[in-house]
């Protein structure tokens, strides 16, 4: 059975990885003022940084309509027996709801997964589905397996500044001021499909990231060693390299993949946000 794997652009896999695994990406819409763009197609994170710096306003993001999902599924089902589509958490977007409505038009050939995650937390489930499809599993078994892995996702990240989270209503003014004065960097994690501040680190970004990776190692003794992602929003290469070296030292992943956050995730978290994401056991 030939199974097509697709995802909305919030999986943050990047063009190279998506192409390697033959994953079709459906870009979400990003609006800067009265202009609408497609995430990763005609807008990049640098455009968002520039827009926010000039206007002080965050861009808006939008899910596709059910009708648009119908066309996307129709295009990508050609030559395949089934399709499995992955969406950003249903608690963060209407993408899953609209995709589910569209899936009803295909007589059971299209399966939609609410990842209850974002960024490469979502991407980890996408690639797991690719692994399972390549091993000959049925669409139903793949969906059952990835759904069972959702509570085991470590979807977390550390932002450098809280300005974007504040503008998006996820951080109070008092917290923003306190973070700047005390040099606080929160550890943002996903639980039940929603973001929350798990703990706070104090000091410069590099030092906080070292503490973050160390804490991940201490908390998650057992994990899926297949892969992990280091995903960031335009962090300096030397910062990413130091995180990679620490992950390699403390963990035993078969591969460590680096990706840059797309426009949807960047619009919420801002520049220099970094996360180490993997599946726990």
GUDRENTOR-228699 format. One line per 5 residues: number of its first residue (from 1); their letters; for each residue x, y, z of N, C-alpha, C. Coordinates in nm, 4 decimals. Example, Ala and Ser with C-alpha at 12.3 -4.5 7.8 and 13.67 -1.06 7.14 Angstrom:
<sites>
1) AS) 1.3190,-0.5690,0.7800,1.2300,-0.4500,0.7800,1.3200,-0.3300,0.7800 | 1.2850,-0.2250,0.7080,1.3670,-0.1060,0.7140,1.2900,0.0030,0.7870 $
</sites>
This chain:
<sites>
1) XXXXX) 0.0843,-0.1205,0.0000,0.0000,0.0000,0.0000,0.0875,0.1251,0.0000 | 0.0581,0.2181,-0.0898,0.1330,0.3422,-0.0965,0.0640,0.4496,-0.0113 | 0.1377,0.5030,0.0848,0.0821,0.6004,0.1787,0.1560,0.7326,0.1637 | 0.0826,0.8398,0.1451,0.1406,0.9730,0.1354,0.1324,1.0413,0.2714 | 0.2428,1.0981,0.3164,0.2472,1.1722,0.4420,0.2517,1.3211,0.4103 $
6) XXXXX) 0.1641,1.3978,0.4746,0.1613,1.5425,0.4548,0.1530,1.6120,0.5903 | 0.1825,1.7407,0.5899,0.1778,1.8178,0.7145,0.1591,1.9645,0.6834 | 0.1030,2.0385,0.7781,0.1057,2.1829,0.7618,0.2464,2.2317,0.7953 | 0.2766,2.3560,0.7604,0.4140,2.4063,0.7664,0.4675,2.4241,0.9074 | 0.3830,2.4150,1.0076,0.4306,2.4332,1.1446,0.5154,2.3170,1.1939 $
11) XXXXX) 0.5318,2.2131,1.1145,0.6197,2.1025,1.1537,0.7662,2.1434,1.1504 | 0.7985,2.2520,1.0807,0.9345,2.3084,1.0777,1.0413,2.2088,1.0333 | 1.0066,2.1195,0.9425,1.1044,2.0223,0.8947,1.2063,2.0840,0.7993 | 1.1667,2.1884,0.7309,1.2551,2.2477,0.6309,1.2462,2.1724,0.4994 | 1.2826,2.2400,0.3919,1.2658,2.1839,0.2579,1.3494,2.0582,0.2365 $
16) XXXXX) 1.4711,2.0566,0.2879,1.5610,1.9438,0.2626,1.5093,1.8154,0.3268 | 1.4681,1.8231,0.4522,1.4188,1.7034,0.5217,1.2852,1.6604,0.4634 | 1.1973,1.7565,0.4345,1.0677,1.7228,0.3754,1.0863,1.6509,0.2425 | 1.1813,1.6975,0.1641,1.2075,1.6337,0.0344,1.2663,1.4939,0.0536 | 1.3562,1.4793,0.1488,1.4196,1.3492,0.1733,1.3160,1.2434,0.2076 $
21) XXXXX) 1.2165,1.2799,0.2876,1.1148,1.1849,0.3317,0.9872,1.1917,0.2471 | 0.9893,1.2735,0.1430,0.8757,1.2875,0.0522,0.7498,1.3321,0.1266 | 0.7656,1.4294,0.2141,0.6527,1.4859,0.2889,0.6043,1.6111,0.2171 | 0.4772,1.6151,0.1838,0.4188,1.7340,0.1214,0.3779,1.8330,0.2301 | 0.4214,1.9569,0.2162,0.3963,2.0600,0.3170,0.2886,2.1563,0.2676 $
26) XXXXX) 0.1891,2.1814,0.3526,0.0835,2.2779,0.3232,0.1119,2.4048,0.4037 | 0.1611,2.5107,0.3401,0.2002,2.6314,0.4143,0.0803,2.7057,0.4716 | 0.0885,2.7402,0.5993,-0.0143,2.8239,0.6588,0.0036,2.9674,0.6126 | -0.0982,3.0470,0.6322,-0.0939,3.1856,0.5876,-0.0410,3.2765,0.6984 | 0.0412,3.3725,0.6576,0.0960,3.4731,0.7483,0.0601,3.6098,0.6925 $
31) XXXXX) 0.0023,3.6945,0.7775,-0.0434,3.8257,0.7309,0.0365,3.9370,0.7964 | 0.1000,4.0178,0.7130,0.1694,4.1377,0.7583,0.0861,4.2565,0.7121 | 0.0136,4.3163,0.8044,-0.0773,4.4238,0.7664,-0.1869,4.3696,0.6771 | -0.2014,4.4280,0.5585,-0.3077,4.3838,0.4667,-0.2558,4.2892,0.3592 | -0.1313,4.2407,0.3741,-0.0742,4.1479,0.2774,-0.0656,4.0070,0.3359 $
36) XXXXX) -0.1009,3.9096,0.2548,-0.1002,3.7700,0.2991,0.0076,3.6925,0.2251 | 0.0817,3.6129,0.3018,0.1919,3.5341,0.2468,0.1751,3.3876,0.2870 | 0.2521,3.3000,0.2216,0.2523,3.1586,0.2559,0.3809,3.1248,0.3290 | 0.3650,3.0674,0.4472,0.4776,3.0342,0.5339,0.5829,2.9529,0.4585 | 0.7054,3.0088,0.4511,0.8152,2.9368,0.3883,0.8185,2.9434,0.2374 $
41) XXXXX) 0.7177,3.0059,0.1776,0.7124,3.0157,0.0308,0.7548,3.1550,-0.0147 | 0.6818,3.2564,0.0300,0.7160,3.3924,-0.0092,0.7375,3.4833,0.1115 | 0.7621,3.4229,0.2265,0.7964,3.4982,0.3464,0.8876,3.4123,0.4324 | 0.9881,3.4763,0.4926,1.0833,3.4070,0.5799,1.0866,3.4796,0.7142 | 1.1411,3.4150,0.8190,1.1416,3.4784,0.9515,1.2040,3.6180,0.9552 $
46) XXXXX) 1.3072,3.6426,0.8729,1.3685,3.7750,0.8735,1.2680,3.8834,0.8369 | 1.1710,3.8481,0.7520,1.0662,3.9445,0.7162,0.9813,3.9791,0.8378 | 0.9605,3.8797,0.9230,0.8809,3.9024,1.0439,0.9571,3.9901,1.1425 | 1.0865,3.9606,1.1630,1.1661,4.0421,1.2533,1.1641,4.1885,1.2092 | 1.1784,4.2107,1.0802,1.1795,4.3466,1.0256,1.0439,4.4140,1.0462 $
51) XXXXX) 0.9369,4.3405,1.0176,0.8023,4.3963,1.0306,0.7714,4.4348,1.1755 | 0.8024,4.3465,1.2694,0.7747,4.3733,1.4109,0.8596,4.4902,1.4608 | 0.9862,4.4963,1.4181,1.0734,4.6058,1.4593,1.0214,4.7401,1.4097 | 0.9643,4.7410,1.2901,0.9161,4.8661,1.2309,0.7789,4.9072,1.2814 | 0.6923,4.8090,1.3110,0.5535,4.8405,1.3462,0.5197,4.8164,1.4923 $
56) XXXXX) 0.5979,4.7294,1.5588,0.5652,4.6933,1.6966,0.4461,4.6000,1.7055 | 0.4027,4.5480,1.5904,0.2844,4.4615,1.5854,0.3243,4.3229,1.5357 | 0.2687,4.2194,1.5982,0.2951,4.0843,1.5523,0.2147,4.0545,1.4265 | 0.2688,3.9710,1.3380,0.1889,3.9272,1.2236,0.0775,3.8361,1.2701 | -0.0229,3.8216,1.1872,-0.1306,3.7284,1.2164,-0.1111,3.6026,1.1323 $
61) XXXXX) -0.1573,3.4909,1.1845,-0.1491,3.3659,1.1092,-0.2895,3.3089,1.0929 | -0.3078,3.2303,0.9874,-0.4410,3.1779,0.9597,-0.4328,3.0362,0.9052 | -0.5290,2.9548,0.9464,-0.5404,2.8187,0.8939,-0.6101,2.8232,0.7584 | -0.5929,2.7164,0.6825,-0.6636,2.7049,0.5556,-0.8075,2.6596,0.5797 | -0.8928,2.6926,0.4875,-1.0332,2.6520,0.4959,-1.0468,2.5045,0.4622 $
66) XXXXX) -1.1613,2.4474,0.4962,-1.1868,2.3068,0.4635,-1.1803,2.2856,0.3127 | -1.2291,2.3820,0.2366,-1.2276,2.3705,0.0906,-1.0838,2.3657,0.0379 | -0.9976,2.4445,0.0961,-0.8571,2.4438,0.0537,-0.7898,2.3115,0.0903 | -0.8270,2.2547,0.2054,-0.7743,2.1235,0.2428,-0.8217,2.0153,0.1457 | -0.9448,2.0246,0.1023,-0.9965,1.9266,0.0053,-0.9076,1.9246,-0.1184 $
71) XXXXX) -0.8747,2.0416,-0.1697,-0.7914,2.0492,-0.2896,-0.6503,1.9978,-0.2632 | -0.5953,2.0318,-0.1465,-0.4613,1.9851,-0.1095,-0.4580,1.8331,-0.0998 | -0.5587,1.7744,-0.0347,-0.5635,1.6284,-0.0219,-0.5820,1.5625,-0.1593 | -0.6677,1.6212,-0.2403,-0.6928,1.5662,-0.3732,-0.5640,1.5628,-0.4550 | -0.4885,1.6709,-0.4496,-0.3635,1.6788,-0.5259,-0.2622,1.5752,-0.4791 $
76) XXXXX) -0.2548,1.5541,-0.3489,-0.1512,1.4675,-0.2938,-0.1918,1.3206,-0.2843 | -0.3193,1.2909,-0.3035,-0.3639,1.1514,-0.3052,-0.3369,1.0842,-0.4395 | -0.3140,1.1646,-0.5408,-0.2943,1.1086,-0.6750,-0.1751,1.0123,-0.6752 | -0.2025,0.8870,-0.7116,-0.0977,0.7855,-0.7149,-0.0758,0.7128,-0.5841 | -0.1579,0.7451,-0.4828,-0.1444,0.6823,-0.3512,-0.2760,0.6182,-0.3087 $
81) XXXXX) -0.2646,0.5208,-0.2183,-0.3836,0.4517,-0.1683,-0.4433,0.5202,-0.0458 | -0.3611,0.5935,0.0280,-0.4072,0.6605,0.1490,-0.3159,0.7794,0.1771 | -0.3666,0.8698,0.2606,-0.2911,0.9894,0.2978,-0.3076,1.0129,0.4477 | -0.1972,1.0458,0.5148,-0.2017,1.0807,0.6571,-0.1485,1.2230,0.6703 | -0.2314,1.3111,0.7245,-0.1957,1.4524,0.7361,-0.1784,1.4908,0.8831 $
86) XXXXX) -0.0761,1.5722,0.9104,-0.0440,1.6151,1.0465,-0.0649,1.7653,1.0612 | -0.1354,1.8028,1.1705,-0.1641,1.9438,1.1962,-0.1097,1.9890,1.3304 | -0.0818,2.1191,1.3396,-0.0487,2.1830,1.4657,-0.1600,2.1565,1.5671 | -0.1275,2.1642,1.6946,-0.2251,2.1371,1.8009,-0.3595,2.2053,1.7748 | -0.4657,2.1305,1.7935,-0.6013,2.1838,1.7739,-0.6331,2.2945,1.8744 $
91) XXXXX) -0.5550,2.3040,1.9819,-0.5771,2.4086,2.0812,-0.5058,2.5380,2.0451 | -0.4331,2.5354,1.9336,-0.3620,2.6544,1.8881,-0.4122,2.7060,1.7540 | -0.4899,2.6239,1.6834,-0.5325,2.6600,1.5483,-0.6552,2.5790,1.5096 | -0.7279,2.6292,1.4112,-0.8431,2.5556,1.3577,-0.8019,2.4630,1.2439 | -0.6722,2.4486,1.2205,-0.6238,2.3655,1.1099,-0.6773,2.2233,1.1192 $
96) XXXXX) -0.6662,2.1632,1.2363,-0.7093,2.0240,1.2521,-0.8588,2.0098,1.2250 | -0.9374,2.1020,1.2761,-1.0818,2.0960,1.2558,-1.1170,2.1060,1.1079 | -1.0552,2.2005,1.0385,-1.0849,2.2189,0.8964,-1.0366,2.1014,0.8133 | -0.9181,2.0484,0.8482,-0.8661,1.9330,0.7755,-0.9538,1.8104,0.7972 | -1.0060,1.7946,0.9174,-1.0922,1.6807,0.9486,-1.2222,1.6863,0.8696 $
101) XXXXX) -1.2756,1.8066,0.8537,-1.3963,1.8238,0.7728,-1.3671,1.7834,0.6278 | -1.2536,1.8281,0.5781,-1.2167,1.7973,0.4398,-1.1944,1.6484,0.4198 | -1.1379,1.5807,0.5199,-1.1054,1.4378,0.5076,-1.2293,1.3525,0.4829 | -1.3450,1.3994,0.5264,-1.4688,1.3237,0.5102,-1.5072,1.3076,0.3627 | -1.4479,1.3882,0.2778,-1.4804,1.3836,0.1355,-1.4097,1.2691,0.0627 $
106) XXXXX) -1.3227,1.1939,0.1333,-1.2370,1.0978,0.0639,-1.2599,0.9527,0.1056 | -1.3759,0.9248,0.1627,-1.4156,0.7874,0.1885,-1.3182,0.7053,0.2718 | -1.2570,0.7676,0.3704,-1.1680,0.6948,0.4599,-1.0238,0.6863,0.4127 | -0.9932,0.7435,0.2976,-0.8551,0.7380,0.2473,-0.7645,0.8425,0.3127 | -0.8237,0.9452,0.3714,-0.7458,1.0523,0.4332,-0.7624,1.0466,0.5848 $
111) XXXXX) -0.6503,1.0415,0.6549,-0.6489,1.0394,0.8017,-0.5801,1.1671,0.8499 | -0.6393,1.2322,0.9501,-0.5843,1.3582,1.0002,-0.5430,1.3400,1.1456 | -0.4200,1.3814,1.1774,-0.3665,1.3672,1.3125,-0.3545,1.5039,1.3787 | -0.4165,1.5173,1.4951,-0.3977,1.6344,1.5804,-0.2733,1.6068,1.6640 | -0.1612,1.6697,1.6319,-0.0355,1.6359,1.6984,-0.0294,1.6837,1.8434 $
116) XXXXX) -0.1176,1.7772,1.8805,-0.1114,1.8386,2.0131,0.0272,1.8975,2.0389 | 0.0923,1.9377,1.9319,0.2282,1.9917,1.9397,0.2439,2.1007,1.8350 | 0.3650,2.1509,1.8245,0.3997,2.2452,1.7191,0.5479,2.2296,1.6892 | 0.5927,2.2985,1.5872,0.7310,2.2938,1.5436,0.7752,2.1483,1.5237 | 0.8986,2.1166,1.5573,0.9457,1.9817,1.5304,0.8982,1.8791,1.6321 $
121) XXXXX) 0.8216,1.9211,1.7318,0.7460,1.8223,1.8091,0.6473,1.7561,1.7152 | 0.5810,1.8380,1.6351,0.4950,1.7885,1.5275,0.5783,1.7135,1.4245 | 0.6950,1.7683,1.3907,0.7817,1.7067,1.2920,0.8286,1.5678,1.3312 | 0.8506,1.5459,1.4595,0.8910,1.4130,1.5067,0.7846,1.3085,1.4751 | 0.6579,1.3447,1.4916,0.5496,1.2508,1.4603,0.5397,1.2279,1.3095 $
126) XXXXX) 0.5647,1.3337,1.2332,0.5618,1.3199,1.0873,0.6677,1.2192,1.0415 | 0.7896,1.2334,1.0915,0.8963,1.1431,1.0493,0.8765,1.0024,1.1040 | 0.8168,0.9911,1.2205,0.7845,0.8577,1.2732,0.6844,0.7890,1.1807 | 0.5884,0.8639,1.1315,0.4915,0.8075,1.0373,0.5608,0.7646,0.9089 | 0.6578,0.8429,0.8640,0.7341,0.8051,0.7446,0.8095,0.6742,0.7680 $
131) XXXXX) 0.8696,0.6593,0.8841,0.9406,0.5353,0.9188,0.8452,0.4163,0.9159 | 0.7288,0.4354,0.9758,0.6312,0.3261,0.9855,0.5737,0.2909,0.8489 | 0.5506,0.3912,0.7664,0.4990,0.3657,0.6317,0.6025,0.2891,0.5493 | 0.7293,0.3264,0.5621,0.8354,0.2580,0.4882,0.8502,0.1130,0.5326 | 0.8124,0.0860,0.6591,0.8211,-0.0505,0.7127,0.6992,-0.1348,0.6764 $
136) XXXXX) 0.6017,-0.0753,0.6048,0.4866,-0.1518,0.5577,0.3654,-0.1514,0.6467 | 0.3607,-0.0621,0.7452,0.2445,-0.0556,0.8337,0.1234,0.0045,0.7627 | 0.0054,-0.0321,0.8075,-0.1184,0.0202,0.7502,-0.1426,0.1630,0.7990 | -0.2228,0.2412,0.7279,-0.2538,0.3768,0.7731,-0.3145,0.3787,0.9124 | -0.4034,0.2835,0.9398,-0.4690,0.2785,1.0707,-0.3686,0.2528,1.1814 $
141) XXXXX) -0.2745,0.1616,1.1576,-0.1738,0.1305,1.2590,-0.0792,0.2488,1.2801 | -0.0469,0.3176,1.1718,0.0410,0.4342,1.1830,-0.0246,0.5429,1.2672 | -0.1513,0.5709,1.2373,-0.2234,0.6736,1.3126,-0.2340,0.6344,1.4594 | -0.2630,0.5084,1.4872,-0.2732,0.4632,1.6255,-0.1399,0.4804,1.6985 | -0.0312,0.4471,1.6303,0.1004,0.4573,1.6932,0.1384,0.6019,1.7216 $
146) XXXXX) 0.1237,0.6906,1.6222,0.1647,0.8297,1.6434,0.0753,0.8984,1.7468 | -0.0516,0.8617,1.7510,-0.1384,0.9189,1.8538,-0.0939,0.8762,1.9933 | -0.0458,0.7539,2.0050,-0.0001,0.7046,2.1352,0.1296,0.7721,2.1787 | 0.2033,0.8293,2.0820,0.3295,0.8951,2.1134,0.3127,1.0420,2.1534 | 0.1957,1.0974,2.1306,0.1774,1.2403,2.1575,0.2107,1.2808,2.3011 $
151) XXXXX) 0.1679,1.2032,2.4025,0.2026,1.2431,2.5403,0.3512,1.2265,2.5714 | 0.4229,1.1569,2.4840,0.5649,1.1307,2.5081,0.6568,1.2296,2.4367 | 0.5980,1.3259,2.3693,0.6785,1.4261,2.2997,0.7357,1.5270,2.3985 | 0.8651,1.5504,2.3898,0.9229,1.6655,2.4576,0.9243,1.7798,2.3569 | 0.8223,1.8624,2.3644,0.8139,1.9810,2.2805,0.8406,2.1000,2.3713 $
156) XXXXX) 0.9627,2.1493,2.3709,1.0010,2.2566,2.4620,1.1021,2.3481,2.3949 | 1.1130,2.4685,2.4464,1.2077,2.5642,2.3916,1.2338,2.6749,2.4925 | 1.3434,2.7458,2.4717,1.3817,2.8578,2.5586,1.3939,2.9834,2.4723 | 1.3093,3.0830,2.4932,1.3208,3.2074,2.4164,1.4255,3.2995,2.4777 | 1.4861,3.3804,2.3916,1.5859,3.4762,2.4390,1.5176,3.5948,2.5063 $
161) XXXXX) 1.4134,3.6450,2.4431,1.3367,3.7575,2.4982,1.1886,3.7208,2.4966 | 1.1109,3.7948,2.5763,0.9689,3.7631,2.5885,0.8791,3.8620,2.5153 | 0.9390,3.9510,2.4368,0.8595,4.0546,2.3710,0.7495,3.9971,2.2831 | 0.7835,3.8943,2.2041,0.6841,3.8373,2.1132,0.5746,3.7652,2.1923 | 0.6128,3.6933,2.2966,0.5127,3.6247,2.3789,0.4221,3.7271,2.4472 $
166) XXXXX) 0.4789,3.8415,2.4868,0.3986,3.9468,2.5491,0.3014,4.0072,2.4485 | 0.3514,4.0389,2.3297,0.2648,4.0975,2.2274,0.1527,4.0007,2.1890 | 0.1814,3.8704,2.1988,0.0809,3.7701,2.1639,-0.0117,3.7337,2.2777 | 0.0037,3.8020,2.3927,-0.0860,3.7788,2.5054,-0.0504,3.6597,2.5912 | 0.0702,3.6037,2.5724,0.1108,3.4859,2.6484,0.2068,3.5194,2.7618 $
171) XXXXX) 0.2309,3.6479,2.7835,0.3234,3.6915,2.8881,0.2775,3.8280,2.9361 | 0.2625,3.8440,3.0680,0.2161,3.9705,3.1231,0.3255,4.0768,3.1148 | 0.2866,4.2027,3.1260,0.3832,4.3123,3.1239,0.4784,4.3009,3.2423 | 0.4260,4.2618,3.3569,0.5113,4.2470,3.4757,0.6168,4.1394,3.4532 | 0.5755,4.0291,3.3933,0.6705,3.9209,3.3644,0.7747,3.9657,3.2629 $
176) XXXXX) 0.7310,4.0435,3.1650,0.8223,4.0942,3.0631,0.9282,4.1840,3.1250 | 0.8848,4.2769,3.2093,0.9788,4.3691,3.2738,1.0718,4.2922,3.3674 | 1.0141,4.1995,3.4440,1.0951,4.1202,3.5364,1.1999,4.0381,3.4643 | 1.1625,3.9830,3.3508,1.2554,3.9011,3.2731,1.3716,3.9847,3.2224 | 1.3437,4.1076,3.1810,1.4496,4.1944,3.1302,1.5431,4.2394,3.2417 $
181) XXXXX) 1.4866,4.2728,3.3566,1.5684,4.3202,3.4680,1.6537,4.2080,3.5259 | 1.5942,4.0903,3.5427,1.6629,3.9787,3.6076,1.7296,3.8832,3.5090 | 1.7196,3.9116,3.3807,1.7738,3.8243,3.2765,1.7173,3.6827,3.2893 | 1.5852,3.6751,3.2919,1.5173,3.5470,3.3035,1.4823,3.4915,3.1661 | 1.5013,3.3612,3.1507,1.4643,3.2912,3.0284,1.3751,3.1737,3.0667 $
186) XXXXX) 1.2469,3.1790,3.0343,1.1584,3.0691,3.0722,1.1778,2.9467,2.9842 | 1.1549,2.8324,3.0411,1.1462,2.7075,2.9650,0.9991,2.6898,2.9307 | 0.9655,2.7033,2.8028,0.8287,2.6882,2.7566,0.8090,2.5452,2.7080 | 0.7056,2.4794,2.7559,0.6809,2.3408,2.7177,0.5358,2.3241,2.6747 | 0.5087,2.2129,2.6077,0.3722,2.1811,2.5662,0.3150,2.0731,2.6574 $
191) XXXXX) 0.1935,2.0935,2.7013,0.1224,1.9932,2.7798,-0.0230,1.9942,2.7368 | -0.0726,1.8770,2.6989,-0.2117,1.8654,2.6525,-0.2419,1.9644,2.5405 | -0.1431,1.9850,2.4543,-0.1655,2.0691,2.3375,-0.1524,2.2169,2.3589 | -0.1113,2.2607,2.4803,-0.1001,2.4029,2.5086,0.0371,2.4357,2.5662 | 0.0816,2.5588,2.5416,0.2103,2.6029,2.5938,0.1969,2.6529,2.7369 $
196) XXXXX) 0.2992,2.6251,2.8171,0.3037,2.6789,2.9531,0.4492,2.6958,2.9942 | 0.4731,2.7844,3.0919,0.6083,2.8063,3.1420,0.6379,2.7015,3.2493 | 0.7321,2.6148,3.2200,0.7647,2.5030,3.3089,0.8586,2.5448,3.4210 | 0.9579,2.6279,3.3869,1.0511,2.6800,3.4864,1.1218,2.8010,3.4273 | 1.2073,2.8653,3.5085,1.2785,2.9832,3.4610,1.4280,2.9686,3.4896 $
201) XXXXX) 1.5079,3.0154,3.3933,1.6523,3.0188,3.4093,1.6965,3.1643,3.4195 | 1.8051,3.1881,3.4902,1.8560,3.3234,3.5070,1.9960,3.3337,3.4486 | 2.0214,3.4420,3.3755,2.1540,3.4655,3.3195,2.1494,3.4847,3.1697 | 2.2657,3.4766,3.1050,2.2738,3.4921,2.9616,2.2150,3.3732,2.8887 | 2.1850,3.3922,2.7622,2.1171,3.2869,2.6862,2.1992,3.1586,2.6797 $
206) XXXXX) 2.3285,3.1675,2.6515,2.4098,3.0465,2.6384,2.4114,2.9662,2.7670 | 2.4265,3.0332,2.8796,2.4260,2.9636,3.0080,2.2922,2.8993,3.0367 | 2.1843,2.9686,3.0023,2.0501,2.9141,3.0236,2.0262,2.7915,2.9358 | 2.0764,2.7955,2.8143,2.0599,2.6807,2.7250,2.1373,2.5598,2.7765 | 2.2549,2.5826,2.8354,2.3300,2.4714,2.8944,2.2508,2.4064,3.0072 $
211) XXXXX) 2.1889,2.4893,3.0910,2.1069,2.4373,3.2009,1.9853,2.3624,3.1462 | 1.9275,2.4156,3.0416,1.8109,2.3549,2.9778,1.8410,2.2143,2.9264 | 1.9493,2.1997,2.8525,1.9855,2.0687,2.7979,2.0186,1.9715,2.9110 | 2.0887,2.0189,3.0131,2.1214,1.9344,3.1276,1.9942,1.8872,3.1980 | 1.8981,1.9775,3.2132,1.7709,1.9411,3.2774,1.6949,1.8373,3.1952 $
216) XXXXX) 1.6981,1.8511,3.0627,1.6321,1.7521,2.9770,1.6940,1.6144,2.9983 | 1.8257,1.6098,3.0060,1.8954,1.4830,3.0262,1.8591,1.4197,3.1587 | 1.8485,1.5018,3.2623,1.8165,1.4490,3.3950,1.6705,1.4052,3.4054 | 1.5832,1.4748,3.3322,1.4404,1.4418,3.3409,1.4034,1.3207,3.2561 | 1.4645,1.3084,3.1395,1.4259,1.2029,3.0460,1.5398,1.1016,3.0304 $
221) XXXXX) 1.5442,1.0078,3.1218,1.6479,0.9046,3.1189,1.6249,0.8052,3.0049 | 1.4987,0.7824,2.9717,1.4636,0.6894,2.8637,1.3986,0.7685,2.7511 | 1.4453,0.7434,2.6294,1.3942,0.8192,2.5159,1.4186,0.7405,2.3877 | 1.3436,0.7763,2.2851,1.3597,0.7172,2.1527,1.4895,0.7710,2.0930 | 1.5842,0.6840,2.0684,1.7164,0.7267,2.0232,1.7238,0.7508,1.8715 $
226) XXXXX) 1.6129,0.7324,1.8014,1.6155,0.7464,1.6554,1.6658,0.8823,1.6110 | 1.6109,0.9874,1.6697,1.6486,1.1233,1.6274,1.6037,1.2264,1.7294 | 1.6671,1.3403,1.7239,1.6169,1.4575,1.7956,1.6353,1.5779,1.7039 | 1.5639,1.6824,1.7341,1.5758,1.8071,1.6596,1.6317,1.9170,1.7489 | 1.7219,1.9949,1.6944,1.7560,2.1245,1.7512,1.6946,2.2260,1.6568 $
231) XXXXX) 1.5915,2.2922,1.7033,1.5174,2.3855,1.6189,1.5264,2.5245,1.6792 | 1.5573,2.6224,1.5966,1.5802,2.7569,1.6500,1.5332,2.8627,1.5513 | 1.5129,2.9821,1.6046,1.4729,3.0946,1.5198,1.5921,3.1876,1.5034 | 1.6769,3.1503,1.4078,1.7922,3.2322,1.3680,1.8902,3.2605,1.4820 | 1.9194,3.1591,1.5630,2.0245,3.1724,1.6637,2.1604,3.1792,1.5949 $
236) XXXXX) 2.2575,3.2359,1.6626,2.3926,3.2416,1.6085,2.4476,3.1001,1.5940 | 2.5198,3.0719,1.4856,2.5722,2.9364,1.4613,2.6546,2.8813,1.5763 | 2.7348,2.9661,1.6411,2.8182,2.9166,1.7504,2.7342,2.8735,1.8707 | 2.6207,2.9393,1.8911,2.5303,2.9000,1.9995,2.4702,2.7623,1.9698 | 2.4265,2.7431,1.8458,2.3683,2.6157,1.8054,2.4728,2.5044,1.8135 $
241) XXXXX) 2.5949,2.5349,1.7723,2.7017,2.4353,1.7751,2.7305,2.3890,1.9187 | 2.7276,2.4822,2.0135,2.7514,2.4462,2.1533,2.6390,2.3578,2.2080 | 2.5159,2.3888,2.1697,2.4031,2.3063,2.2122,2.4149,2.1671,2.1512 | 2.4494,2.1602,2.0239,2.4653,2.0309,1.9569,2.5732,1.9467,2.0267 | 2.6852,2.0087,2.0606,2.7935,1.9360,2.1272,2.7488,1.8820,2.2623 $
246) XXXXX) 2.6700,1.9605,2.3343,2.6217,1.9156,2.4653,2.5203,1.8025,2.4509 | 2.4302,1.8150,2.3522,2.3326,1.7077,2.3277,2.4051,1.5793,2.2898 | 2.5056,1.5913,2.2062,2.5822,1.4733,2.1646,2.6536,1.4092,2.2826 | 2.6984,1.4911,2.3767,2.7690,1.4405,2.4943,2.6750,1.3714,2.5926 | 2.5560,1.4285,2.6111,2.4666,1.3801,2.7166,2.3653,1.2754,2.6694 $
251) XXXXX) 2.3378,1.2730,2.5390,2.2382,1.1816,2.4850,2.3036,1.0848,2.3866 | 2.2241,0.9899,2.3378,2.2765,0.8897,2.2438,2.1862,0.8770,2.1218 | 2.1494,0.9899,2.0620,2.0626,0.9880,1.9446,2.1388,0.9379,1.8228 | 2.0695,0.8633,1.7378,2.1302,0.8170,1.6126,2.1600,0.9349,1.5203 | 2.0738,1.0362,1.5231,2.1001,1.1567,1.4458,2.0434,1.2784,1.5166 $
256) XXXXX) 2.1137,1.3883,1.5034,2.0704,1.5164,1.5588,2.0460,1.6088,1.4404 | 1.9222,1.6458,1.4191,1.8828,1.7263,1.3040,1.8629,1.8717,1.3464 | 1.9180,1.9622,1.2690,1.8993,2.1046,1.2957,1.8028,2.1639,1.1950 | 1.7025,2.2353,1.2428,1.6120,2.3074,1.1537,1.5866,2.4467,1.2088 | 1.5459,2.5355,1.1196,1.5078,2.6698,1.1614,1.3562,2.6791,1.1688 $
261) XXXXX) 1.3080,2.7432,1.2724,1.1639,2.7597,1.2894,1.1058,2.8392,1.1739 | 0.9888,2.8008,1.1294,0.9206,2.8725,1.0230,0.8549,2.9995,1.0740 | 0.7817,3.0641,0.9869,0.7245,3.1948,1.0201,0.6144,3.1870,1.1255 | 0.5361,3.0809,1.1249,0.4266,3.0707,1.2212,0.4811,3.0603,1.3629 | 0.5800,2.9738,1.3834,0.6387,2.9571,1.5159,0.7177,3.0818,1.5545 $
266) XXXXX) 0.7935,3.1380,1.4601,0.8717,3.2587,1.4871,0.7826,3.3744,1.5295 | 0.6651,3.3838,1.4699,0.5731,3.4933,1.5014,0.5286,3.4908,1.6466 | 0.5342,3.3747,1.7092,0.4930,3.3629,1.8486,0.6098,3.3725,1.9460 | 0.7306,3.3335,1.9016,0.8423,3.3180,1.9953,0.9540,3.4203,1.9782 | 0.9696,3.4765,1.8600,1.0739,3.5745,1.8393,1.2100,3.5148,1.8070 $
271) XXXXX) 1.3051,3.6042,1.7840,1.4397,3.5633,1.7441,1.5159,3.4994,1.8598 | 1.6086,3.4091,1.8245,1.6996,3.3435,1.9189,1.6304,3.2465,2.0145 | 1.5130,3.2007,1.9793,1.4488,3.0940,2.0547,1.5095,2.9599,2.0092 | 1.5329,2.8701,2.1031,1.5920,2.7398,2.0686,1.5276,2.6287,2.1494 | 1.5031,2.5152,2.0828,1.4483,2.3990,2.1510,1.5190,2.2723,2.1098 $
276) XXXXX) 1.5284,2.1776,2.2027,1.5774,2.0431,2.1743,1.4582,1.9504,2.1927 | 1.4140,1.8873,2.0837,1.2890,1.8137,2.0849,1.3117,1.6683,2.0470 | 1.2450,1.5784,2.1198,1.2590,1.4353,2.0947,1.1426,1.3607,2.1576 | 1.1331,1.2321,2.1256,1.0280,1.1468,2.1806,1.0831,1.0722,2.3016 | 1.0124,1.0806,2.4126,1.0550,1.0109,2.5339,0.9901,0.8736,2.5405 $
281) X) 1.0300,0.7945,2.6383,0.9713,0.6616,2.6558,0.9102,0.6490,2.7942 $
</sites>
